[in-house]
């Protein structure tokens, strides 16, 4: 039985790490890793670790890199039957550079995902995962890498009206894409302070004010993180809860938000209350940032 469908980016992450501060134009020793990534992929891997059965709804190229990604998913026990192979296109990729202070810069090439567009939703509409008569009843993780047309379809199409949406901004530059989903009655936004600010076109002093700002914008629920500072879970008409992350030595940051979101979802699906779910999510993100486990 499938618990969660993860719709969005499945790609290769190329991340360069160095533990010295990197001014612009630097050329320093370090290490470079290549691993499966993308919000949807990262979330699915973490959900599987938490005992759930996720399925991917995504697109990859019809090249060797795409073959490798699909094989990696299968070895991890993640469903790939709804991963489209896009003819004539290279599989998407993400290149990031991190230093001792976190992310320096990153570039996401998601042309496969962009090429498929809202057609990515077909398995949730044509009867394979869901349809107008029998909508998908599980949790649907929505990646901010999806295009605006796809976001509007998720926001307005009747088959998605009662779906539990868990929405990741993916990056601050893409946060405005999420605006059509703000009014969805069962949407939970997972954002950091900067992403919340971009979503609302407003500056926030901290995660508490950011959470209230997203609710004021019309959202039903939002979970806002702020690095090493307190994070907040705010729900319209309910008390806001918060938790403070433990202090860890930062060894990487790429994928930390996905690890947080997946652990938060898994904890709630396993019956945790909102406070305990936040604590579980912070623990998973801390282990990821500290290099203890992959996300």
ABEGO torsion letter per residue (X at the ends): XBABBBBEBBBBBBBBBBABBBBBGBBBBEBBBBBBBEAAAAAAAAAAAAGBBBBBBBBBBABAAAAAAAAAAAAAGBBAAABBBBBGBBBBBBBBBBBAAEBABBBBBAAAAAAAEAAAAAAAAAGAABBAABBBABBBBBBAABBAAAAAAAAABAAAAABBBBBBAGBAAAAAAAAAAAABAABBBBBBAAAAAAAAGBBBABAAAAAAAAAAAGBABBBBBBEABBBBBBBBGBBBBBBBBBBBBBABABGAAAAAAAAAAAAAAAGBBAAAAAAAAAAAAAAAAAGABBX
